[in-house]
Amino acid sequence: MALSGILKIGGIVIVTAVMGVGGTVGVMSFLGHGAPSGPAKPPPPPPPKPTLFAVVDDITVSIPPDAGEPATSYLQFGIQFGTTDPNALIVFAQLQPIIKSDIINLLLNETSHGLQDPRARADLLKNSLDICNEVLSQKANYTPANPFNAAYITNLVTQD
């Protein structure tokens, strides 16, 4: 065989090899060969929003030791409300006198012995949180509803 024949055969072999490799790579990328099997992973959840706090300064009221008795005991009460909505803090600050007044009315219905019960303290937390959210909703038409999702007693002292 002459040199030109060998070069032709060699060229054909090289072109065939290149086309085979190129075709294989093309088909693999088109079909996704080597991609993980199974359902795709969902994206990671967004990081949690920080909790922001609205503070009601300590409130001091006179309450009776037991129902039907004169108000001879003192109650000092402080509470904070938690939210992830920074706009709720602005509205809270504007309406805080109303919220504080409603919480004072709530506290005036308590007794010092009644507050020794953990259920009474839990009810006080829930009712205070409800007051806070209701005032924002009714007085400022705040949306979304219930921007505050937690309440924390920061001070609770009774003195007979």
HELIX and SHEET records of a PDB file:
HELIX    1   1 LEU A    3  LEU A   31  1                                  29    
HELIX    2   2 PRO A   86  LEU A  107  1                                  22    
HELIX    3   3 GLY A  114  GLN A  116  5                                   3    
HELIX    4   4 PRO A  118  ALA A  140  1                                  23    
SHEET    1   A 3 LEU A  52  ILE A  63  0                                        
SHEET    2   A 3 SER A  73  THR A  83 -1                                        
SHEET    3   A 3 PHE A 148  GLN A 159 -1                                        
END                                                                             
